[in-house]
Structures are given as structure tokens and as C-alpha cells.
Amino acid sequence: MAKNSKSKRKLFGLVSEESGERTYYAKKNTMNTPDKLSLRKYDPKLRRHVTFTETKKNLGRNEVKPRKH
């Protein structure tokens, strides 16, 4: 499937707030929804529903490292 460069839809990862794992990926139209998305989805590691927030798409690693200040 060829990527359409004219598309306004961007791919992003959803990271769990409790386990810190990036389990889901989704697309959104950045023109219609510019702020970060927050969805309640199933976390297979914790085996329950938790809140997932939007992060950058990074297929290289699955876990999100904490920021250094």
C-alpha cells in the first residue's frame, strides 16, 4: 500500500498511563483534532481497561523511557 503524501492523517502511538507500554497505533486528522488524544482501552499487560494517551509513532522500541530534566 503506497503512502499518500497529500493526506492530512498522521500515525501516532497510544501509550498506557499505568504500565507505560505503547500497545496501540492509530491515525487521526491533525487539522480537525490538533490536541493530544486520550482514550480508554484494554491493556493486555495489566488485563484491564486503562487510559491511553497519544505519543509520537516510534516503532523502534515498545516502552517509553522517562524524560530527563
PDB file of N, CA, C and O in Angstrom:
ATOM      1  N   MET A   1       0.838  -1.169   0.000  1.00  0.00           N
ATOM      2  CA  MET A   1       0.000   0.000   0.000  1.00  0.00           C
ATOM      3  C   MET A   1       0.889   1.240   0.000  1.00  0.00           C
ATOM      4  O   MET A   1       1.712   1.417   0.899  1.00  0.00           O
ATOM      5  N   ALA A   2       0.727   2.085  -0.992  1.00  0.00           N
ATOM      6  CA  ALA A   2       1.545   3.294  -1.115  1.00  0.00           C
ATOM      7  C   ALA A   2       1.023   4.376  -0.183  1.00  0.00           C
ATOM      8  O   ALA A   2      -0.185   4.532  -0.003  1.00  0.00           O
ATOM      9  N   LYS A   3       1.951   5.118   0.406  1.00  0.00           N
ATOM     10  CA  LYS A   3       1.571   6.195   1.322  1.00  0.00           C
ATOM     11  C   LYS A   3       1.224   7.445   0.524  1.00  0.00           C
ATOM     12  O   LYS A   3       1.977   7.859  -0.357  1.00  0.00           O
ATOM     13  N   ASN A   4       0.095   8.032   0.835  1.00  0.00           N
ATOM     14  CA  ASN A   4      -0.357   9.234   0.163  1.00  0.00           C
ATOM     15  C   ASN A   4       0.222  10.440   0.898  1.00  0.00           C
ATOM     16  O   ASN A   4      -0.159  10.708   2.037  1.00  0.00           O
ATOM     17  N   SER A   5       1.138  11.171   0.262  1.00  0.00           N
ATOM     18  CA  SER A   5       1.807  12.285   0.919  1.00  0.00           C
ATOM     19  C   SER A   5       0.887  13.492   1.085  1.00  0.00           C
ATOM     20  O   SER A   5       1.178  14.381   1.885  1.00  0.00           O
ATOM     21  N   LYS A   6      -0.213  13.536   0.347  1.00  0.00           N
ATOM     22  CA  LYS A   6      -1.141  14.660   0.454  1.00  0.00           C
ATOM     23  C   LYS A   6      -2.115  14.494   1.613  1.00  0.00           C
ATOM     24  O   LYS A   6      -2.856  15.424   1.931  1.00  0.00           O
ATOM     25  N   SER A   7      -2.126  13.348   2.236  1.00  0.00           N
ATOM     26  CA  SER A   7      -3.068  13.067   3.309  1.00  0.00           C
ATOM     27  C   SER A   7      -2.729  13.876   4.559  1.00  0.00           C
ATOM     28  O   SER A   7      -1.558  14.052   4.892  1.00  0.00           O
ATOM     29  N   LYS A   8      -3.747  14.361   5.239  1.00  0.00           N
ATOM     30  CA  LYS A   8      -3.578  15.113   6.481  1.00  0.00           C
ATOM     31  C   LYS A   8      -3.580  14.184   7.697  1.00  0.00           C
ATOM     32  O   LYS A   8      -3.387  14.639   8.825  1.00  0.00           O
ATOM     33  N   ARG A   9      -3.796  12.889   7.472  1.00  0.00           N
ATOM     34  CA  ARG A   9      -3.859  11.939   8.575  1.00  0.00           C
ATOM     35  C   ARG A   9      -2.458  11.513   8.994  1.00  0.00           C
ATOM     36  O   ARG A   9      -1.620  11.178   8.157  1.00  0.00           O
ATOM     37  N   LYS A  10      -2.215  11.530  10.307  1.00  0.00           N
ATOM     38  CA  LYS A  10      -0.912  11.176  10.865  1.00  0.00           C
ATOM     39  C   LYS A  10      -1.051   9.936  11.749  1.00  0.00           C
ATOM     40  O   LYS A  10      -2.060   9.747  12.428  1.00  0.00           O
ATOM     41  N   LEU A  11      -0.018   9.099  11.722  1.00  0.00           N
ATOM     42  CA  LEU A  11       0.023   7.906  12.547  1.00  0.00           C
ATOM     43  C   LEU A  11       0.646   8.262  13.897  1.00  0.00           C
ATOM     44  O   LEU A  11       1.653   8.968  13.950  1.00  0.00           O
ATOM     45  N   PHE A  12       0.052   7.778  14.980  1.00  0.00           N
ATOM     46  CA  PHE A  12       0.576   8.044  16.317  1.00  0.00           C
ATOM     47  C   PHE A  12       0.384   6.815  17.184  1.00  0.00           C
ATOM     48  O   PHE A  12      -0.449   5.958  16.890  1.00  0.00           O
ATOM     49  N   GLY A  13       1.159   6.735  18.253  1.00  0.00           N
ATOM     50  CA  GLY A  13       1.077   5.619  19.181  1.00  0.00           C
ATOM     51  C   GLY A  13       0.279   5.999  20.408  1.00  0.00           C
ATOM     52  O   GLY A  13       0.248   7.166  20.799  1.00  0.00           O
ATOM     53  N   LEU A  14      -0.367   5.019  21.016  1.00  0.00           N
ATOM     54  CA  LEU A  14      -1.093   5.220  22.263  1.00  0.00           C
ATOM     55  C   LEU A  14      -0.343   4.486  23.367  1.00  0.00           C
ATOM     56  O   LEU A  14      -0.129   3.277  23.288  1.00  0.00           O
ATOM     57  N   VAL A  15       0.054   5.229  24.397  1.00  0.00           N
ATOM     58  CA  VAL A  15       0.832   4.644  25.488  1.00  0.00           C
ATOM     59  C   VAL A  15      -0.031   4.611  26.749  1.00  0.00           C
ATOM     60  O   VAL A  15      -0.756   5.557  27.054  1.00  0.00           O
ATOM     61  N   SER A  16       0.069   3.492  27.472  1.00  0.00           N
ATOM     62  CA  SER A  16      -0.698   3.309  28.699  1.00  0.00           C
ATOM     63  C   SER A  16      -0.132   4.192  29.798  1.00  0.00           C
ATOM     64  O   SER A  16       1.085   4.283  29.955  1.00  0.00           O
ATOM     65  N   GLU A  17      -0.999   4.841  30.556  1.00  0.00           N
ATOM     66  CA  GLU A  17      -0.544   5.699  31.652  1.00  0.00           C
ATOM     67  C   GLU A  17      -0.061   4.879  32.844  1.00  0.00           C
ATOM     68  O   GLU A  17       0.778   5.345  33.615  1.00  0.00           O
ATOM     69  N   GLU A  18      -0.580   3.664  33.003  1.00  0.00           N
ATOM     70  CA  GLU A  18      -0.210   2.871  34.172  1.00  0.00           C
ATOM     71  C   GLU A  18       0.975   1.945  33.917  1.00  0.00           C
ATOM     72  O   GLU A  18       1.874   1.861  34.754  1.00  0.00           O
ATOM     73  N   SER A  19       0.997   1.247  32.782  1.00  0.00           N
ATOM     74  CA  SER A  19       2.097   0.310  32.530  1.00  0.00           C
ATOM     75  C   SER A  19       3.223   0.948  31.726  1.00  0.00           C
ATOM     76  O   SER A  19       4.350   0.453  31.770  1.00  0.00           O
ATOM     77  N   GLY A  20       2.960   2.028  30.992  1.00  0.00           N
ATOM     78  CA  GLY A  20       3.987   2.701  30.212  1.00  0.00           C
ATOM     79  C   GLY A  20       4.301   2.041  28.888  1.00  0.00           C
ATOM     80  O   GLY A  20       5.277   2.417  28.239  1.00  0.00           O
ATOM     81  N   GLU A  21       3.507   1.067  28.461  1.00  0.00           N
ATOM     82  CA  GLU A  21       3.733   0.355  27.212  1.00  0.00           C
ATOM     83  C   GLU A  21       2.939   0.992  26.079  1.00  0.00           C
ATOM     84  O   GLU A  21       1.807   1.441  26.261  1.00  0.00           O
ATOM     85  N   ARG A  22       3.557   1.018  24.914  1.00  0.00           N
ATOM     86  CA  ARG A  22       2.872   1.519  23.711  1.00  0.00           C
ATOM     87  C   ARG A  22       2.285   0.308  23.007  1.00  0.00           C
ATOM     88  O   ARG A  22       3.002  -0.433  22.335  1.00  0.00           O
ATOM     89  N   THR A  23       0.973   0.103  23.162  1.00  0.00           N
ATOM     90  CA  THR A  23       0.319  -1.090  22.659  1.00  0.00           C
ATOM     91  C   THR A  23      -0.453  -0.829  21.373  1.00  0.00           C
ATOM     92  O   THR A  23      -0.494  -1.690  20.494  1.00  0.00           O
ATOM     93  N   TYR A  24      -1.057   0.330  21.250  1.00  0.00           N
ATOM     94  CA  TYR A  24      -1.929   0.622  20.117  1.00  0.00           C
ATOM     95  C   TYR A  24      -1.357   1.719  19.245  1.00  0.00           C
ATOM     96  O   TYR A  24      -0.626   2.589  19.718  1.00  0.00           O
ATOM     97  N   TYR A  25      -1.702   1.670  17.947  1.00  0.00           N
ATOM     98  CA  TYR A  25      -1.372   2.713  16.984  1.00  0.00           C
ATOM     99  C   TYR A  25      -2.648   3.106  16.286  1.00  0.00           C
ATOM    100  O   TYR A  25      -3.517   2.265  16.055  1.00  0.00           O
ATOM    101  N   ALA A  26      -2.774   4.385  15.942  1.00  0.00           N
ATOM    102  CA  ALA A  26      -3.985   4.874  15.288  1.00  0.00           C
ATOM    103  C   ALA A  26      -3.618   6.030  14.365  1.00  0.00           C
ATOM    104  O   ALA A  26      -2.494   6.532  14.389  1.00  0.00           O
ATOM    105  N   LYS A  27      -4.582   6.439  13.556  1.00  0.00           N
ATOM    106  CA  LYS A  27      -4.409   7.589  12.680  1.00  0.00           C
ATOM    107  C   LYS A  27      -5.446   8.628  13.046  1.00  0.00           C
ATOM    108  O   LYS A  27      -6.553   8.296  13.470  1.00  0.00           O
ATOM    109  N   LYS A  28      -5.080   9.896  12.879  1.00  0.00           N
ATOM    110  CA  LYS A  28      -6.049  10.960  13.117  1.00  0.00           C
ATOM    111  C   LYS A  28      -5.784  12.095  12.147  1.00  0.00           C
ATOM    112  O   LYS A  28      -4.672  12.246  11.642  1.00  0.00           O
ATOM    113  N   ASN A  29      -6.801  12.883  11.891  1.00  0.00           N
ATOM    114  CA  ASN A  29      -6.684  14.059  11.056  1.00  0.00           C
ATOM    115  C   ASN A  29      -6.234  15.208  11.950  1.00  0.00           C
ATOM    116  O   ASN A  29      -6.981  15.641  12.827  1.00  0.00           O
ATOM    117  N   THR A  30      -5.024  15.701  11.735  1.00  0.00           N
ATOM    118  CA  THR A  30      -4.465  16.729  12.611  1.00  0.00           C
ATOM    119  C   THR A  30      -5.122  18.090  12.402  1.00  0.00           C
ATOM    120  O   THR A  30      -5.015  18.963  13.263  1.00  0.00           O
ATOM    121  N   MET A  31      -5.788  18.279  11.289  1.00  0.00           N
ATOM    122  CA  MET A  31      -6.485  19.546  11.063  1.00  0.00           C
ATOM    123  C   MET A  31      -7.735  19.639  11.945  1.00  0.00           C
ATOM    124  O   MET A  31      -8.056  20.716  12.448  1.00  0.00           O
ATOM    125  N   ASN A  32      -8.439  18.521  12.135  1.00  0.00           N
ATOM    126  CA  ASN A  32      -9.672  18.520  12.927  1.00  0.00           C
ATOM    127  C   ASN A  32      -9.407  18.370  14.421  1.00  0.00           C
ATOM    128  O   ASN A  32     -10.117  18.966  15.231  1.00  0.00           O
ATOM    129  N   THR A  33      -8.406  17.591  14.799  1.00  0.00           N
ATOM    130  CA  THR A  33      -8.109  17.344  16.214  1.00  0.00           C
ATOM    131  C   THR A  33      -6.634  17.624  16.482  1.00  0.00           C
ATOM    132  O   THR A  33      -5.829  16.693  16.475  1.00  0.00           O
ATOM    133  N   PRO A  34      -6.255  18.880  16.719  1.00  0.00           N
ATOM    134  CA  PRO A  34      -4.842  19.209  16.931  1.00  0.00           C
ATOM    135  C   PRO A  34      -4.310  18.818  18.313  1.00  0.00           C
ATOM    136  O   PRO A  34      -3.103  18.627  18.461  1.00  0.00           O
ATOM    137  N   ASP A  35      -5.188  18.691  19.348  1.00  0.00           N
ATOM    138  CA  ASP A  35      -4.675  18.365  20.682  1.00  0.00           C
ATOM    139  C   ASP A  35      -4.463  16.859  20.817  1.00  0.00           C
ATOM    140  O   ASP A  35      -4.888  16.069  19.973  1.00  0.00           O
ATOM    141  N   LYS A  36      -3.793  16.493  21.904  1.00  0.00           N
ATOM    142  CA  LYS A  36      -3.493  15.089  22.147  1.00  0.00           C
ATOM    143  C   LYS A  36      -4.766  14.326  22.477  1.00  0.00           C
ATOM    144  O   LYS A  36      -5.664  14.830  23.152  1.00  0.00           O
ATOM    145  N   LEU A  37      -4.816  13.102  21.985  1.00  0.00           N
ATOM    146  CA  LEU A  37      -5.962  12.235  22.204  1.00  0.00           C
ATOM    147  C   LEU A  37      -5.753  11.414  23.469  1.00  0.00           C
ATOM    148  O   LEU A  37      -4.623  11.040  23.783  1.00  0.00           O
ATOM    149  N   SER A  38      -6.806  11.137  24.181  1.00  0.00           N
ATOM    150  CA  SER A  38      -6.765  10.299  25.367  1.00  0.00           C
ATOM    151  C   SER A  38      -7.941   9.333  25.290  1.00  0.00           C
ATOM    152  O   SER A  38      -9.096   9.760  25.307  1.00  0.00           O
ATOM    153  N   LEU A  39      -7.657   8.035  25.204  1.00  0.00           N
ATOM    154  CA  LEU A  39      -8.696   7.025  25.050  1.00  0.00           C
ATOM    155  C   LEU A  39      -8.592   5.985  26.150  1.00  0.00           C
ATOM    156  O   LEU A  39      -7.506   5.708  26.660  1.00  0.00           O
ATOM    157  N   ARG A  40      -9.729   5.416  26.508  1.00  0.00           N
ATOM    158  CA  ARG A  40      -9.762   4.343  27.495  1.00  0.00           C
ATOM    159  C   ARG A  40      -9.836   3.023  26.729  1.00  0.00           C
ATOM    160  O   ARG A  40     -10.840   2.727  26.083  1.00  0.00           O
ATOM    161  N   LYS A  41      -8.755   2.231  26.809  1.00  0.00           N
ATOM    162  CA  LYS A  41      -8.659   0.990  26.058  1.00  0.00           C
ATOM    163  C   LYS A  41      -8.151  -0.129  26.960  1.00  0.00           C
ATOM    164  O   LYS A  41      -7.721   0.107  28.089  1.00  0.00           O
ATOM    165  N   TYR A  42      -8.212  -1.346  26.440  1.00  0.00           N
ATOM    166  CA  TYR A  42      -7.779  -2.521  27.190  1.00  0.00           C
ATOM    167  C   TYR A  42      -6.257  -2.651  27.163  1.00  0.00           C
ATOM    168  O   TYR A  42      -5.646  -2.596  26.095  1.00  0.00           O
ATOM    169  N   ASP A  43      -5.645  -2.824  28.335  1.00  0.00           N
ATOM    170  CA  ASP A  43      -4.208  -3.041  28.439  1.00  0.00           C
ATOM    171  C   ASP A  43      -3.970  -4.536  28.678  1.00  0.00           C
ATOM    172  O   ASP A  43      -4.313  -5.049  29.743  1.00  0.00           O
ATOM    173  N   PRO A  44      -3.385  -5.245  27.693  1.00  0.00           N
ATOM    174  CA  PRO A  44      -3.199  -6.691  27.871  1.00  0.00           C
ATOM    175  C   PRO A  44      -2.186  -7.047  28.952  1.00  0.00           C
ATOM    176  O   PRO A  44      -2.252  -8.143  29.509  1.00  0.00           O
ATOM    177  N   LYS A  45      -1.260  -6.162  29.262  1.00  0.00           N
ATOM    178  CA  LYS A  45      -0.277  -6.448  30.312  1.00  0.00           C
ATOM    179  C   LYS A  45      -0.936  -6.426  31.695  1.00  0.00           C
ATOM    180  O   LYS A  45      -0.659  -7.287  32.531  1.00  0.00           O
ATOM    181  N   LEU A  46      -1.806  -5.443  31.931  1.00  0.00           N
ATOM    182  CA  LEU A  46      -2.497  -5.329  33.221  1.00  0.00           C
ATOM    183  C   LEU A  46      -3.820  -6.089  33.244  1.00  0.00           C
ATOM    184  O   LEU A  46      -4.394  -6.319  34.309  1.00  0.00           O
ATOM    185  N   ARG A  47      -4.299  -6.478  32.057  1.00  0.00           N
ATOM    186  CA  ARG A  47      -5.564  -7.195  31.877  1.00  0.00           C
ATOM    187  C   ARG A  47      -6.759  -6.422  32.426  1.00  0.00           C
ATOM    188  O   ARG A  47      -7.623  -6.985  33.098  1.00  0.00           O
ATOM    189  N   ARG A  48      -6.793  -5.121  32.129  1.00  0.00           N
ATOM    190  CA  ARG A  48      -7.953  -4.293  32.467  1.00  0.00           C
ATOM    191  C   ARG A  48      -7.929  -3.038  31.610  1.00  0.00           C
ATOM    192  O   ARG A  48      -6.947  -2.776  30.916  1.00  0.00           O
ATOM    193  N   HIS A  49      -8.995  -2.269  31.656  1.00  0.00           N
ATOM    194  CA  HIS A  49      -9.093  -1.046  30.876  1.00  0.00           C
ATOM    195  C   HIS A  49      -8.424   0.106  31.617  1.00  0.00           C
ATOM    196  O   HIS A  49      -8.676   0.327  32.801  1.00  0.00           O
ATOM    197  N   VAL A  50      -7.564   0.839  30.902  1.00  0.00           N
ATOM    198  CA  VAL A  50      -6.877   1.998  31.461  1.00  0.00           C
ATOM    199  C   VAL A  50      -6.872   3.107  30.412  1.00  0.00           C
ATOM    200  O   VAL A  50      -7.284   2.891  29.272  1.00  0.00           O
ATOM    201  N   THR A  51      -6.409   4.282  30.795  1.00  0.00           N
ATOM    202  CA  THR A  51      -6.348   5.419  29.888  1.00  0.00           C
ATOM    203  C   THR A  51      -5.054   5.379  29.081  1.00  0.00           C
ATOM    204  O   THR A  51      -3.968   5.202  29.635  1.00  0.00           O
ATOM    205  N   PHE A  52      -5.183   5.544  27.777  1.00  0.00           N
ATOM    206  CA  PHE A  52      -4.045   5.613  26.869  1.00  0.00           C
ATOM    207  C   PHE A  52      -3.971   7.027  26.317  1.00  0.00           C
ATOM    208  O   PHE A  52      -4.997   7.593  25.939  1.00  0.00           O
ATOM    209  N   THR A  53      -2.782   7.607  26.263  1.00  0.00           N
ATOM    210  CA  THR A  53      -2.597   8.944  25.725  1.00  0.00           C
ATOM    211  C   THR A  53      -1.718   8.897  24.488  1.00  0.00           C
ATOM    212  O   THR A  53      -0.950   7.956  24.292  1.00  0.00           O
ATOM    213  N   GLU A  54      -1.839   9.911  23.666  1.00  0.00           N
ATOM    214  CA  GLU A  54      -1.138   9.975  22.393  1.00  0.00           C
ATOM    215  C   GLU A  54       0.338  10.319  22.574  1.00  0.00           C
ATOM    216  O   GLU A  54       0.693  11.191  23.367  1.00  0.00           O
ATOM    217  N   THR A  55       1.200   9.611  21.815  1.00  0.00           N
ATOM    218  CA  THR A  55       2.623   9.914  21.747  1.00  0.00           C
ATOM    219  C   THR A  55       3.043   9.851  20.291  1.00  0.00           C
ATOM    220  O   THR A  55       2.233   9.546  19.416  1.00  0.00           O
ATOM    221  N   LYS A  56       4.308  10.140  20.035  1.00  0.00           N
ATOM    222  CA  LYS A  56       4.828  10.027  18.683  1.00  0.00           C
ATOM    223  C   LYS A  56       4.895   8.569  18.262  1.00  0.00           C
ATOM    224  O   LYS A  56       5.005   7.674  19.100  1.00  0.00           O
ATOM    225  N   LYS A  57       4.828   8.341  16.968  1.00  0.00           N
ATOM    226  CA  LYS A  57       4.986   6.988  16.446  1.00  0.00           C
ATOM    227  C   LYS A  57       6.463   6.650  16.464  1.00  0.00           C
ATOM    228  O   LYS A  57       7.266   7.339  15.834  1.00  0.00           O
ATOM    229  N   ASN A  58       6.832   5.594  17.180  1.00  0.00           N
ATOM    230  CA  ASN A  58       8.211   5.139  17.215  1.00  0.00           C
ATOM    231  C   ASN A  58       8.172   3.617  17.247  1.00  0.00           C
ATOM    232  O   ASN A  58       7.908   3.017  18.289  1.00  0.00           O
ATOM    233  N   LEU A  59       8.434   3.003  16.116  1.00  0.00           N
ATOM    234  CA  LEU A  59       8.343   1.551  16.025  1.00  0.00           C
ATOM    235  C   LEU A  59       9.591   0.857  16.549  1.00  0.00           C
ATOM    236  O   LEU A  59       9.607  -0.369  16.655  1.00  0.00           O
ATOM    237  N   GLY A  60      10.625   1.601  16.876  1.00  0.00           N
ATOM    238  CA  GLY A  60      11.879   1.001  17.302  1.00  0.00           C
ATOM    239  C   GLY A  60      11.829   0.386  18.676  1.00  0.00           C
ATOM    240  O   GLY A  60      12.473  -0.638  18.905  1.00  0.00           O
ATOM    241  N   ARG A  61      11.096   0.964  19.598  1.00  0.00           N
ATOM    242  CA  ARG A  61      11.023   0.406  20.943  1.00  0.00           C
ATOM    243  C   ARG A  61       9.582   0.442  21.420  1.00  0.00           C
ATOM    244  O   ARG A  61       8.784   1.257  20.958  1.00  0.00           O
ATOM    245  N   ASN A  62       9.260  -0.434  22.333  1.00  0.00           N
ATOM    246  CA  ASN A  62       7.887  -0.559  22.785  1.00  0.00           C
ATOM    247  C   ASN A  62       7.640   0.195  24.083  1.00  0.00           C
ATOM    248  O   ASN A  62       6.516   0.630  24.332  1.00  0.00           O
ATOM    249  N   GLU A  63       8.667   0.359  24.917  1.00  0.00           N
ATOM    250  CA  GLU A  63       8.481   1.044  26.186  1.00  0.00           C
ATOM    251  C   GLU A  63       8.929   2.487  26.094  1.00  0.00           C
ATOM    252  O   GLU A  63       9.867   2.810  25.364  1.00  0.00           O
ATOM    253  N   VAL A  64       8.261   3.350  26.832  1.00  0.00           N
ATOM    254  CA  VAL A  64       8.567   4.764  26.832  1.00  0.00           C
ATOM    255  C   VAL A  64       9.471   5.059  28.020  1.00  0.00           C
ATOM    256  O   VAL A  64       9.123   4.734  29.155  1.00  0.00           O
ATOM    257  N   LYS A  65      10.616   5.664  27.778  1.00  0.00           N
ATOM    258  CA  LYS A  65      11.546   5.994  28.852  1.00  0.00           C
ATOM    259  C   LYS A  65      11.152   7.327  29.472  1.00  0.00           C
ATOM    260  O   LYS A  65      10.677   8.209  28.758  1.00  0.00           O
ATOM    261  N   PRO A  66      11.334   7.504  30.778  1.00  0.00           N
ATOM    262  CA  PRO A  66      11.013   8.787  31.413  1.00  0.00           C
ATOM    263  C   PRO A  66      11.950   9.895  30.926  1.00  0.00           C
ATOM    264  O   PRO A  66      13.106   9.641  30.586  1.00  0.00           O
ATOM    265  N   ARG A  67      11.445  11.099  30.899  1.00  0.00           N
ATOM    266  CA  ARG A  67      12.237  12.250  30.450  1.00  0.00           C
ATOM    267  C   ARG A  67      13.263  12.648  31.484  1.00  0.00           C
ATOM    268  O   ARG A  67      13.023  12.537  32.686  1.00  0.00           O
ATOM    269  N   LYS A  68      14.415  13.115  31.012  1.00  0.00           N
ATOM    270  CA  LYS A  68      15.423  13.670  31.900  1.00  0.00           C
ATOM    271  C   LYS A  68      15.261  15.176  31.922  1.00  0.00           C
ATOM    272  O   LYS A  68      15.162  15.807  30.869  1.00  0.00           O
ATOM    273  N   HIS A  69      15.233  15.756  33.111  1.00  0.00           N
ATOM    274  CA  HIS A  69      15.046  17.214  33.220  1.00  0.00           C
ATOM    275  C   HIS A  69      16.350  17.915  33.452  1.00  0.00           C
ATOM    276  O   HIS A  69      16.380  19.140  33.568  1.00  0.00           O
TER     277      HIS A  69
END
